Amino acid sequence: MDAATLTYDTLRFGEFEDFPETSEPVWVLGKQSNALTEKDEILSDITSRLWFTYRKNFQAIGGTGPMSDTGWGCMLRCGQMILAEALLRRHLGREWRWVRGQQPKEEYMSILNAFIDKKDSYYSIHQIAQMGVGEGKSIGQWYGPNTVAQVLKKLAVFDTWSRLAVHVAMDNTVIIEEIKRLCMPWLDFERGGCADPLEMNGYMEGACAMALEDTAVWRPLVLLIPLRLGLSDINGAYIETLKQCFMMPQSLGVIGGKPNSAHYFIGFVEDDFDDWCAHIRKLSCCRGGLPMFELVDSQPSHLINTEAINLTPDFSDSDRLERFFDSEDEEFEILSL
């Protein structure tokens, strides 16, 4: 992927070790910033998002179930984070910031209480796990992004304070009429009554979300779009479009993953690799310094293109190493940057 995606846990609490020094714009949930001149503002923005992760020693789910979600609750926690972002946007606005040491607003505390790990919180791990049984997932089983989306849609019905209309767009298609029926159920549509928001189901491997504002005649909408953007990795054809989603002011981010691994993506940096190349070229120009490796724009003619060599299917990875590296190479340690 040619962009450095930003996940909440990589930048939390002032940890900027992996943040590139680049003049290219940084996009976080629809907000553009400059990494060179607005790093403090980016950090403030990131740390104002709610972070949920594995917990232990909470109330037993279902009374006799697990007391920890370690190993199976990663996507459930990502679902909590993307919905928490929707609630922050709904009650506090996009420009709201958490400040250490300041008395938090009442709305902020109400949002936090909705995610506490106990059975009577609207969006607790207990509620998500138990509601998932109706989606064919046993308590303690890993969820995919679509299952999380379906469960959050059901749970949002009980949150009368937020009045969110959660819609899951199936088959890669957003149908405007369905959304209007959900957000304006009091209007009379030609095709009949309002569709039941609890009767949709399906399976995909990722979900992006958008938030549309509340008005007097429109319930605030959380639109979840489950997508499969690749088999094991993101298909490169989707990257530019995915990056554009992070630029939209309505963006709530993207959740995705695979069994025992899940991430909540909130933005990206352009030209991270180009910036790295520029730094390497500067190092090569330093006086008295011995370059550790060479950086070139294309393959020199004197080097063997190992990718172009036709190896028989019987060769294993170790066979490839023996073919292309001398035995002396085993005495050296290869470090990745």
N, C-alpha and C positions, 0 to 999 in steps of 0.2 A: 504494500500500500504506500502511495507516494505522499501521504499526509500523516502527520503524527496525531493520532486521535487522543483526545483528552478524556480520561476517566476520572471520576471524582477522587478515588483513593490515591491516585498518583500525585495529586497536587494539594492534598489537604494539609492544614495546619502549617503552612509556610514551607513545605517541602518542594523546592523548585529545582532539584538536582537534574531532572530530565527535561526541564523547560528550555527550549532552544532560544538562543540569542539571535533573533532575526527581525528584520524590518518588515517582514510580511505580516499582514493582519492576522490576529487571533480571533476566532469566532467561538463564543460560548453561549449556547442557547439563544441565538438570534442577536447577540450583542457583539459588536466589533471593538477590538482594543488593539493597542500597540504594545508588544512585548518589551520594547526598549524604554518606553516612556511611561507606561501605565501598568507596570508589573504589580504594584501595590493594589491597584483597583482590580486587576484580574484575580489576585489572591483573595481579596475581600469578597468578590463575586463567587469564587469557588467555595470558600469556607461558609458562605451563607446558604449553600444547598444542604439539605438534610442527608446524613450518611447513616445507613443501616447495614449491619454486618452480622456475622454469626454471633449467637449468644448461648449461654448455658445457665442451668439452674433456674430457669423460669418455671411457671406453673406447668404441670404435665398437660400436654395437649389432649383434649378429650377426657381428662381426668386420670387416665392410665397410660397415656401415650408418651412420646419422647419429651425430655426436659431440655433438649438442646437441638439446634438445627444445623450443627456442624456437618458438612458433607452432603447435605441435601437441600439446604434452604437458600442457596446463593441466588437463584433466579427469583425466588419469593422476595428476597431482600431488594433485588433490583426493581421488582415490581413496586415495592413500597416506596423506593426512592423516586421513581418516575411519577407516581401518583402524589407523593409529597410535594414534588415540584409543581404539580397542577394546583394543589391546595395553597401553596405559597403564592402562586400567581393569582389565584382566585381571591384570597383574603388580604394579602399584603402588597401585591404588585411586583413587577419584574425588578424595579429599582430598589426594593427593600434590601437592607443589609444587616446581618447579625454583627454585633459589636461586643467583643469580650468585656465582661465587667458591667455592661449596661443591663438594666432591668428589661427583660424581654416583653414585647407587647402581649396582651391577653390573647390575641388571635394566634400568635406564634405558639403559645403554650397549649392552646386548644388543638392545634395541628399535631404537636408532639404527643399529646394524650391519645390521639386517635391511632397511634402506632405502638403504644406501649405493649410489651409482651405479656398480655393477660387476656383472658377469654372475652371480656366485655368491651374491649376497644374495637372500634369499627374496622380498622385495617391491620390488626395484630397478626403475628405469625400463626396464632391459634385460629383466628377466623379464616385466614387464607388457606391453611392446611385442611380445616374441616370442610370449607366450602368446595375445595378441590375434589372431595370424594364424589360429589355430583358430576364432576368432569372425568371420572374414571381414574383418579389418582388417589392411591392410598396414602394415609398420613405417614410422612417420612420418605415419600418417593419424590425424586427430582421432577420439577416442572419445566416444560418448555415455555418460551415467551407467550405463545398463544393461550396456553392454559392459564397463565398468570393474568393475561388480558381478560379472559372470560370470567375468571373469579373476581377480579377487581370491578368488573361491570356489575356483577351481582351484588357485591358488598356496598357499592356506592348508592344503591337504592335506599339503604337504611340511614345514610348520612343526610338527614334533613337540614342540617346547618349549612352544608356546602351546596346542596341541590345540584350536584353535578349530573350531567347527562353523559354517560360513558357509552360510546359506540365502538364496536369492533368491526372494522371493514374486512369482510371475507373475500376470498378469491381475487386478491390484489385489486379490488374495485371499491371505490368510494361512491356510493349512490346518494345523491343529494336529497332525493325524495325521502329516503329512509331517515336521514339525519333531521330533516325538517319535521317529520312526524314525531321524532323523539324529543326535539328541543321545543317544539310548539304543538304539544298534543291537544291543546284546546281548539286548534283550527280544524276546519272540516276539509279534508282532502278528497279529491274525486274518487280515488281508488279505495276508499273505505277507512276503517279505524286505524289507530296507531299500532304499529308492529310491537310485539312483545319483546323488550330488550333482553330478556333472559333466555330466549330460545335459540340463540346462535351458537354454533360450536365449530371446531375445526382444528387444524394443526399446521404450524409453520415454525420457522427457526429464528425469527427476529421480529421486533416490533418497534416502529417509530411512532411518536405521539405528537399531537398538536393541541393547543388550547385556544378556544375562541371565547371572546369576552361575553360577560353577562349583560343583558339589557332588559328592559321592562317586558319585552315580548319574546325573549329568547333565553332558555336555560343554558348556563355555561356548559360548553361541550368539551369533553376530552375524547379526542379521536385517536384510536389505536389501530394501526395498520400492520397486521402480521405479514411478513414477507420472508421468502427464502432467497437470499442473495448469493448463494453459492453452496457447494457441498461441504467442503472442509474449511475453505477460506472464502473471503468476499471476492466475487467475480469483479475483475478490474473494470468491466464495462459499467458497473453501477457506482463507482467511487465518486465521480464528479457530481452525479445527481445526489448522492448521499451527502456530500459536502454542502451542496446547496440547501439541503434541509436544515442544517445547523445555522444557516444564515437567516432563516425565516424568524420573524419576531414571535410567532406562535409556537415555536419549537419547544418541546419538553424533553428532547433527547431521544436516544435509542437504547433499547436493552436487547441483549443477544447472548448466545453462548451455546454450550453443549453440556452433556451430563457432567456434573461436578465442577462446572466452570461457567461463570456468568459475569457480564460486565454491563455497566451503565455508562454510555458514552454521552458526553455533554458538549463536545465541540471538537475543533481541529486546528492545527497550524499548517499553512501552506509552506512549500519549499524548504522543509527541514533538512532533507538530504542535500540539496544544493548549498545550504548554509554550512553543512558539515564539510562538503568538498572545498568550499572557499577557505575554511579554517585549515584544512590539511595542506592546501597549496601555500598558505602563508607560512606554515611550519617548515615546508620544504625550502623556503627562501631564507631561513634563519642562518646567520653565519656561524660556523663552527659546529653546526648540528648535523648529525648523520641520519638521513632519512631511514625510517624503519621499513617502509614499503613504498611502492610507486603508485601514483594515481594518474591514470591516462584516460583520454576520451574514448578510445577504441582499442581493440586488441592489436598489439604489435605483431608483425608477421613472424617474428622469431619465437613466439610463444605457441605452445600446443593448445588447441581448443578442445578441452576435454569433453565438452558437451557435444561436440560434433562427431566424436569417435563412436562408431557403432559397436557397442559391446553386446555379446550374446546374452540372452535372458538367464543363462546359468550363473553369471557372475554375481556374487553378493557384494555388499558395500565394502567388506574387508578385501575382496579381490581387487576392487577398483583402487583402494588405497595402496596395495602392494604394487599395482601396475604403474601408478603415477607418482609415487614417492619413494625415495631411496630409504634404506633401513636407517641411515643416519638421522633422518627426520624424526624418528621416534624419540630422540634425545632432547627435542625441543618442545616447549609448551606453546600451543597456539592460543592466543587471547582474542576474544571478540570485543569490538568496540561498541 
